[in-house]
Every structure is written in structure tokens, then in C-alpha cells.
């Protein structure tokens, strides 16, 4: 019965293809524009970069073979793979699809692994994680995971955020997805418009990073991901705010997501509540369908 109801709702509301835009209708701040360059996809010293912006504004997952893996998102991961010797050349930038098959033969674990309650402690030094239930990240339980280092990741993340001057509260979903990235698995995408677990949109980590005193003052140009997913020539002259947005987009790039207004009503404009509700409805119904099917 519930499956039939969800199918009816999905048919009447959800999109058949991957969304062309993020469901961010009002952010409560003026979102900074990223540096306007067009990457050459040559991945060499003459490459002007702009891969993160390209993925944000232009990349379309509908152009990738389904089921998707992490390698389909844009070009910044390809740049990283080439620079660090994971692939031999720019023409061979996508790792084997088995790399992302977490329920079959995952490349980074001896056998398929699923999340358990031990993976999420709900604790990061100096931060208050706003978990809605006794068990944090309960939506992750029973789903396949790409890596197995969740506990050590707590220590690493706590150190990074402490160094950035981050304090106060953190939304549960942001905490969960900063600890791990189930979207690296093909299993995360039951269809083009459904997810096993819905991620926050990039405005959520961006707002959080902007609340961190040292990040806001110095930026994240030296961050491991930011500095390795773009050429040095692109990073020259970027602003503090741009580096924070780049960091947010690298890890929160799926357009089927919950925007900041889902977590905080302050970020929903009164004259746009209908549009916001529809956007969140796509993600919510898609997740329920993925759960019961």
C-alpha cells in the first residue's frame, strides 16, 4: 500500500531526469561567485582550471552512464586523478566502474561493508551535533559504505574544524556526510532522481564554514582538496569566500539535496515557500521510495 502511494506521489511530483539546478531558492546571504574561467581538460601546467565551477554550473549527470559513480560528477576528480598518477593520461580518467560498486566487489574494502551505529559517535570536540534521535546518522544504518575509516575520520575532522575556529552547533546531516561519503557508491543512486540518503546542498557547509572564525579570515586555499582539485594558476587570486564555496562544492555537489532552508526556516523567503516545499518534496519522496522498494 505505502509503495503504491509513494509511486503515485513520485509520478506527480518528482523529476524523471537529474535536476538541472540546486533547490536553493533563498540563502539568507549573497552567495559568492566562483572565478570565471573555462577548464581546458588538458590537466597540464597550461590548464586555466575552473573545474569546480564547471561542475557546479554546467555538469549534467544525465550525460553519464547509469548507474552513476563518483567519477561522473564533473572534471575536478579527473584532474586530481591525473595529477596524482591514479590514471595514465587525461584520456583515461575514469576509474573502473567496479571501483564504485560497494555492494559487489569494492576496490577499497576486502568485502562489502555496511554502516553500523559504531561508525558515528555523534561527537566532535568543540561542536554540538544536533542529532534528532539517540543514534546519530540513523538514516545511514544498513546502507553500503565506500570506506571503513569513520572512527579515525572523527579525529581528523575535529582537528581540522578546531584549526578553523569552528564552534557551536552543527546540523546532523552535515556531520554525517563530513564523516563519510556514501555517494561514492553506485548503490547510493537507485535511479536518476532518487537517493538512498539525501545530502545537504552546498549552501549548508558554506554557511557553516563562514561561521568559523579562522576559516572566514584566512580561507581554505591550502586545504588538501581545494589545492589539489584545481591548478595553482586558478587558485592564484581567489578570495577567502571563494575557497570556502569551493570546499563546500567538492563534497556537496549533488543537486538532489536539502537546502539550508530545510534545516533553518531563517533561510526560506516568505514569498518562496511553495518553491522550497516542492524542491524538498522531490528529495523526500525519492528517499522514501528508495527505502521501501
N, C-alpha and C positions, 0 to 999 in steps of 0.2 A: 504493500500500500504506500508506504513512505517513498519507495523508489519511484512509483508511478507519479506521485505528487511532485517529486523533485524533477523528474523528467519533463513534466508539463511546465513547471516554473522555468526550467532551463531553456526550454524551447521558446518561451515567450520573452525571456529577458537577456540571456547570455549571448555573446557573440560567437559566431561559428569559427572565426579565424583569430589569430593572435591580435590583441589590441594595437592600434597604431599610435596611441598616446598613453601616458600615465594618467590615472584618475585623480590627478592633483588639480582641483578646481580653485582652491584658495589656500595659500600657505601661511598667511599671517605675517609675511615678510616679503621683501623683494629678492627673489632668487637670483643669484649672480649668474651671468652668462659666462660660459667657458670660452677660452681663447679660440678664435675663429680661424682655424687652418684645416686644410684637407689632407689627410694622410695619403701617401703615395703607395703604400703596401709593398714597398721595396725593402723595408726593415733594415736599412743601412744608415750610414752617417749623414746622408743627404735627405733622409726621410723627414719631412717637416712635422710629423706627428699629428695629433688630434684624434687619436683612436677612441678615447673615452667619450669625447663629444660626438663622434661619429656613431658610436653605439647608442648613445642617449637620444640622438635626434633622427637617425636615419636607418639603423639596422632593423631588419624585419625578420623575425623568426619564421615567418611563412615561407621564406626563401630557403630554409634549411630542411634537410630530410628529416622526417619524423620517424621514431621518437627522438626528441632532442637530447643533446648532452651539453655540457658546459662550453664546449668548443664552438657552438653555433652562435653564441651571443653577438659578437661583433668582430673587432680586429685586435683589441688590446691583449687578449690572451695569446693570439698568434704572434704578436710582437715579442711578448715575454718568452714564448717557447723557442723562437728563433735565436734571440739574444743569449739564452742560457743553454743552447745546444740540445734541447729536447728533440728538435726536428732538424733535418739536414739543410733545408733551404726554405725560402718563402713559399715555394710551390708545394711544400709538403708540411703544412702547418697544423692540420687536424690529426690529433692522436687517434689510434684505432677506436672504433665505437665501443669495443669491449671494455675500454678504459672506464666507461661511464655506466656499465651495466652492473649496478650494485646488487641486484638480486640473482645474477648469474655467475659470471667469473670476473669479479672486480680486480683491478690491477694492483690496488694498494692494500688489500686485506687478503689473508690466506683463504677465507671463505666468506660468504655473505654474512653481514653483521646488521643487527637491528638496534635501535636506540632502547635504552633501559633507563630507569629512574636514577641509576648511579651516574649517568652521564652529565646530569645537570644538578649542581649543588644549590643553585639559587643564591649564590653568594659571590660578590666581587668586592674586595676591600675598598672601603670608602664610598660605596654606592648602595642604594636601597632598591632592590629589584622588586618591581610591583607584580608579583605573581598572583594570578586570580584564584588559584587552587593551592592546596597544600603541596602538591607536586608541581614544580615549575616545568614548563615546556611539555605539558601533558599531551599536547597535540602531536608531538614527535614520537611518542611511545609506539613501538611496534613497526615503525617505518624503517626502511633500509638507510644505512649511513655510508658515506664515502670514506671517511677516515675513522680512526679509533682513538684519537688523542684528545678527547673532550676534557678530561680532567686536567691535563697539563696546559691545555688551552686556557683554562680559568686563570692560572698563574700568569701566563704570558699577557693575556688581555688586561688583567688587573694592573700589571706593571705599566703597560702602555697607557692606560687611561689615567693612572696616577701621575705619570710623567706629563700628561697633557693637561693636568689641573682639573680633571673631571670629578664632580661630586654630586650629591643629591640623589634624585631618583632616576631610574631607567625603566622604560616600558618592557614588559616581559618578552614580547615578541622580538624586540631589538636585541635583548640579551641572548635569547635562544639562537638567533641567526648569526650573532657575532661569535658564539661558541662553536657553531658548526654550520655547514652549508649543504643541506640535503639536496639542494637544487643542482648539485654537480651530477646527481644520479639521473639516468633516463627514467627511472621509476617514479620520479617526482612529477612527471608530466603525463597523466592518464590520457589527456587529449590536449589540443592546442589552447583550449580555453578553460582547462581545469588544472588544479594543483592538489597534491595530497595535503600540503600545508601552505597557507598563503603568507608570503613575506611582506614586511613593511615596504612602502615605497621609499625612494631615496631621500625624500624630504624629511623622513623620520630620523635617520642617522645624522643628516646635515644639521637639523635643529639641535640635536644632542651635542654634536661636535662644536657648534657655535656657543654652547653653554659652558664649554671647558675653557678656563681662563688662559692657559698656556697655548692650547691649540688655536684659540681665537687670536692670540697675539703673534704667534710665530708660524702657524700653518703646518702643513704636512708634506711639504715638498721633498723632505728627506725620508718620508715613510717608504718602507720596503716596496709596497705595491705601487704607490704613486710614482716612485722614482724608476721602477722597472717596467712599467706598462706604457711609458711614453719616452721618446728620445730626449736627451738632455737639451737639445735646441728648443723643444716645445716648453720645457719646464722653466727656461730662462725668461724671467719677467712675469710669471704667473703671480696672481695676488694670493694672499692668505685665504680669502673666501673661496677662490677657485680651487685651491688644493683640497679644501675640506669637501667641496662638492665632488671633486674627482674621486676622493676616497669613498664617499657615500655611493657613487655610481658604480664603482668597481664591484662592490659586494652586494648592491641592492639595485639590480638593473632590470628585473622582470617587471613588465608593465601590467601584469595581472597581480595587483598588490593592494595593501591597505594604506591609504594616505594618512598624513598626520591628523586630519580631522576625525578619523576613525578612533583615535586614541585620546584626542583632546578637542572638545567642542569649540575651544577658542579659535581653532584653525578652520572652522566652517563658516563661510559667509551666510548671513541670513537669507540673502536673495538667491542662494545657490544650493540650498539644502536638498532640493529634488535631484539635481545632478549628482551630488555627492552620494545620496542614498542609492541611486541607480548603479554608480560605479562600485560601491561596496557590495551591493547586491550581486553583481556579477561574480565577484570573488567568493562571497559567502556561499551562494548556491552551488558554484562549481566545486567548492571544497566538500560540501555535504554530499554531492553526487559521487565524487571520487571516493568518499568514505564508505558509502553504502553499496556501491556497485562491485 
